[in-house]
């Protein structure tokens, strides 16, 4: 929805706005899914390289007559890099996030496709007011479901990232309480 300096543009129908909000929520979800998949794929290839160095380096130390110290250092560095950057754990987190978003997209799309039949039925029964109300409610519920799940996934990834960062602390974990997002509805909105 376009905005002017004085506020949102309220021209147009509520059904169009609800559909637009749903489309924006779906696009945001698909963009986030792609972002998590891309990060997970990069981390996957890094993990394969580091694991290969550790495994084949160990085999080389055991079987080759060479400078064992250099091979040992290379193996240690590969393992340390993986541990230091929590590469494997972050890869798993990002894969789980992409999968959760994918499941939500499918769930919302399937639910929408199932319930839009009621909208079509009401429209075919020459009840455009009912069809409009059903469509607005369906789009609103679908967009809310999508946004709520995206927020849940982002919070879970953020918490996992804080845990990974906490593991870098050589002392005891920090005791500072972290800020939480407000759980009250925005001003002027009625809780549903």
ABEGO torsion letter per residue (X at the ends): XBBBAAEBBABEBAAAAAAAAAAAAAAAAAAAAAAAAAAAAAAAAAAAAAAAAAAAAAAAAAABBBBAAAAAAAAAAAAAAAAAAGAAAAAAAAAAAAAAAAAAAAAAAAAAAAAAAAAAAAAAAGBAAAAAAAAAAAAAAAAAAAAAAAAAAAAAAAAAAAAAAAAABABBBBABBBBBBBABBBBGBBBX
